[in-house]
Amino acid sequence: MKKLLLIAALSTVFLNGCVIAVSDGEAETHWATGKHDSWQEHHKFNREAIANLPLKYQYQDVLAQLKTPDFTDLLLKDGNTYQVLYYATNSIHSDGKTSKDECTPLVFKNNELIGVGDIALKALVD
């Protein structure tokens, strides 16, 4: 009996840090709330959100919707402020790291969305 109590007492110490995850059954996921099951869902969420962004959408509104970008660029050119936010939308490399070529750029001029994708980025650079 003493052995059983000792084992139970020791087990409690070792099991104290265990966590049990329980799903709430919610079908829809959102990367910003940490409810995505995979990077594929994260990329899909970003693609769908970006596809529905209207031009002239405000910089802060995009951040509120998509949260922190994977990469950012900032440029002051001809008295205008240009910001580029990069969000992961497709996986090219199987290295577990996100690179800019796996992201969709969102180009802002003076805090307004002026373009999405490589064409918008190229127009800014040219």
Phi and psi restraints in degrees (value plus and minus 20) as a CYANA .aco file:
   2 LYS   PHI     -84.5   -44.5
   2 LYS   PSI     -57.2   -17.2
   3 LYS   PHI     -81.8   -41.8
   3 LYS   PSI     -61.8   -21.8
   4 LEU   PHI     -84.0   -44.0
   4 LEU   PSI     -62.3   -22.3
   5 LEU   PHI     -85.4   -45.4
   5 LEU   PSI     -60.0   -20.0
   6 LEU   PHI     -84.4   -44.4
   6 LEU   PSI     -63.6   -23.6
   7 ILE   PHI     -83.3   -43.3
   7 ILE   PSI     -62.8   -22.8
   8 ALA   PHI     -83.1   -43.1
   8 ALA   PSI     -62.4   -22.4
   9 ALA   PHI     -85.7   -45.7
   9 ALA   PSI     -63.9   -23.9
  10 LEU   PHI     -87.3   -47.3
  10 LEU   PSI     -58.1   -18.1
  11 SER   PHI     -81.3   -41.3
  11 SER   PSI     -57.7   -17.7
  12 THR   PHI     -82.9   -42.9
  12 THR   PSI     -59.4   -19.4
  13 VAL   PHI     -84.5   -44.5
  13 VAL   PSI     -65.6   -25.6
  14 PHE   PHI     -92.9   -52.9
  14 PHE   PSI     -49.5    -9.5
  15 LEU   PHI    -110.8   -70.8
  15 LEU   PSI     -23.1    16.9
  16 ASN   PHI     -78.8   -38.8
  16 ASN   PSI     -53.7   -13.7
  17 GLY   PHI    -109.7   -69.7
  17 GLY   PSI     -16.4    23.6
  18 CYS   PHI     -92.1   -52.1
  18 CYS   PSI     125.4   165.4
  19 VAL   PHI    -144.8  -104.8
  19 VAL   PSI     117.8   157.8
  20 ILE   PHI    -131.1   -91.1
  20 ILE   PSI     102.7   142.7
  21 ALA   PHI    -113.9   -73.9
  21 ALA   PSI     110.3   150.3
  22 VAL   PHI    -145.0  -105.0
  22 VAL   PSI     108.4   148.4
  23 SER   PHI     -98.5   -58.5
  23 SER   PSI     121.6   161.6
  24 ASP   PHI    -108.8   -68.8
  24 ASP   PSI     -18.5    21.5
  25 GLY   PHI      59.5    99.5
  25 GLY   PSI     -14.8    25.2
  26 GLU   PHI     -89.0   -49.0
  26 GLU   PSI     107.4   147.4
  27 ALA   PHI     -97.7   -57.7
  27 ALA   PSI     -63.2   -23.2
  28 GLU   PHI    -101.6   -61.6
  28 GLU   PSI     118.9   158.9
  29 THR   PHI    -138.0   -98.0
  29 THR   PSI     142.5   182.5
  30 HIS   PHI    -169.1  -129.1
  30 HIS   PSI     101.4   141.4
  31 TRP   PHI     -76.9   -36.9
  31 TRP   PSI     -62.4   -22.4
  32 ALA   PHI     -83.4   -43.4
  32 ALA   PSI     -45.4    -5.4
  33 THR   PHI    -114.0   -74.0
  33 THR   PSI     -18.8    21.2
  34 GLY   PHI      55.3    95.3
  34 GLY   PSI       0.4    40.4
  35 LYS   PHI    -118.2   -78.2
  35 LYS   PSI     -13.0    27.0
  36 HIS   PHI     -97.2   -57.2
  36 HIS   PSI     123.4   163.4
  37 ASP   PHI    -107.7   -67.7
  37 ASP   PSI     -38.9     1.1
  38 SER   PHI    -178.3  -138.3
  38 SER   PSI     148.5   188.5
  39 TRP   PHI     -87.2   -47.2
  39 TRP   PSI     -46.4    -6.4
  40 GLN   PHI     -83.2   -43.2
  40 GLN   PSI     -61.4   -21.4
  41 GLU   PHI     -87.9   -47.9
  41 GLU   PSI     -56.7   -16.7
  42 HIS   PHI     -80.9   -40.9
  42 HIS   PSI     -67.7   -27.7
  43 HIS   PHI     -83.8   -43.8
  43 HIS   PSI     -62.1   -22.1
  44 LYS   PHI     -82.6   -42.6
  44 LYS   PSI     -63.9   -23.9
  45 PHE   PHI     -78.3   -38.3
  45 PHE   PSI     -67.2   -27.2
  46 ASN   PHI     -81.4   -41.4
  46 ASN   PSI     -65.4   -25.4
  47 ARG   PHI     -79.1   -39.1
  47 ARG   PSI     -65.7   -25.7
  48 GLU   PHI     -85.7   -45.7
  48 GLU   PSI     -62.9   -22.9
  49 ALA   PHI     -84.9   -44.9
  49 ALA   PSI     -64.1   -24.1
  50 ILE   PHI     -84.9   -44.9
  50 ILE   PSI     -59.4   -19.4
  51 ALA   PHI     -82.2   -42.2
  51 ALA   PSI     -42.4    -2.4
  52 ASN   PHI    -122.7   -82.7
  52 ASN   PSI     -12.9    27.1
  53 LEU   PHI     -99.4   -59.4
  53 LEU   PSI     107.1   147.1
  54 PRO   PHI    -102.2   -62.2
  54 PRO   PSI     130.2   170.2
  55 LEU   PHI     -80.3   -40.3
  55 LEU   PSI     131.8   171.8
  56 LYS   PHI      52.2    92.2
  56 LYS   PSI     -10.6    29.4
  57 TYR   PHI     -85.1   -45.1
  57 TYR   PSI     121.3   161.3
  58 GLN   PHI     -96.8   -56.8
  58 GLN   PSI     124.3   164.3
  59 TYR   PHI     -72.0   -32.0
  59 TYR   PSI     -69.6   -29.6
  60 GLN   PHI     -85.2   -45.2
  60 GLN   PSI     -52.0   -12.0
  61 ASP   PHI     -88.0   -48.0
  61 ASP   PSI     -57.8   -17.8
  62 VAL   PHI     -85.4   -45.4
  62 VAL   PSI     -65.1   -25.1
  63 LEU   PHI     -80.5   -40.5
  63 LEU   PSI     -58.6   -18.6
  64 ALA   PHI     -85.6   -45.6
  64 ALA   PSI     -54.4   -14.4
  65 GLN   PHI    -103.1   -63.1
  65 GLN   PSI     -66.5   -26.5
  66 LEU   PHI    -119.9   -79.9
  66 LEU   PSI     -29.4    10.6
  67 LYS   PHI      46.6    86.6
  67 LYS   PSI    -176.5  -136.5
  68 THR   PHI     -85.9   -45.9
  68 THR   PSI     108.1   148.1
  69 PRO   PHI     -94.1   -54.1
  69 PRO   PSI     144.2   184.2
  70 ASP   PHI     -94.4   -54.4
  70 ASP   PSI     -54.3   -14.3
  71 PHE   PHI    -164.7  -124.7
  71 PHE   PSI     138.7   178.7
  72 THR   PHI    -161.5  -121.5
  72 THR   PSI     131.2   171.2
  73 ASP   PHI    -152.2  -112.2
  73 ASP   PSI     130.0   170.0
  74 LEU   PHI    -160.2  -120.2
  74 LEU   PSI     115.0   155.0
  75 LEU   PHI    -166.5  -126.5
  75 LEU   PSI     116.7   156.7
  76 LEU   PHI    -127.6   -87.6
  76 LEU   PSI      97.8   137.8
  77 LYS   PHI    -160.3  -120.3
  77 LYS   PSI     106.2   146.2
  78 ASP   PHI      32.6    72.6
  78 ASP   PSI      18.9    58.9
  79 GLY   PHI      58.1    98.1
  79 GLY   PSI     -15.1    24.9
  80 ASN   PHI    -132.8   -92.8
  80 ASN   PSI     124.6   164.6
  81 THR   PHI    -117.1   -77.1
  81 THR   PSI     104.1   144.1
  82 TYR   PHI    -133.0   -93.0
  82 TYR   PSI     111.6   151.6
  83 GLN   PHI    -145.6  -105.6
  83 GLN   PSI     119.3   159.3
  84 VAL   PHI    -145.1  -105.1
  84 VAL   PSI     102.4   142.4
  85 LEU   PHI    -126.5   -86.5
  85 LEU   PSI     114.2   154.2
  86 TYR   PHI    -133.2   -93.2
  86 TYR   PSI     103.0   143.0
  87 TYR   PHI    -137.5   -97.5
  87 TYR   PSI     112.8   152.8
  88 ALA   PHI     -81.6   -41.6
  88 ALA   PSI     105.8   145.8
  89 THR   PHI    -152.6  -112.6
  89 THR   PSI     -33.8     6.2
  90 ASN   PHI    -177.7  -137.7
  90 ASN   PSI     128.6   168.6
  91 SER   PHI    -122.1   -82.1
  91 SER   PSI     107.9   147.9
  92 ILE   PHI    -130.8   -90.8
  92 ILE   PSI     -64.3   -24.3
  93 HIS   PHI    -119.2   -79.2
  93 HIS   PSI     124.1   164.1
  94 SER   PHI    -119.9   -79.9
  94 SER   PSI      24.0    64.0
  95 ASP   PHI    -123.7   -83.7
  95 ASP   PSI     -19.7    20.3
  96 GLY   PHI      59.1    99.1
  96 GLY   PSI     -16.9    23.1
  97 LYS   PHI    -137.3   -97.3
  97 LYS   PSI     127.8   167.8
  98 THR   PHI    -114.3   -74.3
  98 THR   PSI     111.9   151.9
  99 SER   PHI    -138.7   -98.7
  99 SER   PSI     144.2   184.2
 100 LYS   PHI     -79.2   -39.2
 100 LYS   PSI     -52.4   -12.4
 101 ASP   PHI     -92.4   -52.4
 101 ASP   PSI     -24.5    15.5
 102 GLU   PHI    -123.7   -83.7
 102 GLU   PSI     -10.7    29.3
 103 CYS   PHI    -138.7   -98.7
 103 CYS   PSI     138.2   178.2
 104 THR   PHI    -123.3   -83.3
 104 THR   PSI     104.2   144.2
 105 PRO   PHI    -102.1   -62.1
 105 PRO   PSI     120.6   160.6
 106 LEU   PHI    -133.6   -93.6
 106 LEU   PSI     101.5   141.5
 107 VAL   PHI    -124.5   -84.5
 107 VAL   PSI     106.5   146.5
 108 PHE   PHI    -137.8   -97.8
 108 PHE   PSI     120.8   160.8
 109 LYS   PHI    -141.1  -101.1
 109 LYS   PSI     100.5   140.5
 110 ASN   PHI      30.3    70.3
 110 ASN   PSI      26.9    66.9
 111 ASN   PHI      52.5    92.5
 111 ASN   PSI      -9.3    30.7
 112 GLU   PHI    -136.1   -96.1
 112 GLU   PSI     116.7   156.7
 113 LEU   PHI     -87.0   -47.0
 113 LEU   PSI     101.7   141.7
 114 ILE   PHI    -133.6   -93.6
 114 ILE   PSI     -29.8    10.2
 115 GLY   PHI    -196.8  -156.8
 115 GLY   PSI     139.3   179.3
 116 VAL   PHI    -152.9  -112.9
 116 VAL   PSI     116.3   156.3
 117 GLY   PHI      78.3   118.3
 117 GLY   PSI    -198.6  -158.6
 118 ASP   PHI     -85.2   -45.2
 118 ASP   PSI     -52.8   -12.8
 119 ILE   PHI     -84.0   -44.0
 119 ILE   PSI     -63.2   -23.2
 120 ALA   PHI     -85.4   -45.4
 120 ALA   PSI     -60.1   -20.1
 121 LEU   PHI     -85.8   -45.8
 121 LEU   PSI     -64.0   -24.0
 122 LYS   PHI     -82.6   -42.6
 122 LYS   PSI     -58.8   -18.8
 123 ALA   PHI     -83.8   -43.8
 123 ALA   PSI     -53.9   -13.9
 124 LEU   PHI     -89.9   -49.9
 124 LEU   PSI     -59.7   -19.7
 125 VAL   PHI     -94.4   -54.4
 125 VAL   PSI     -56.0   -16.0
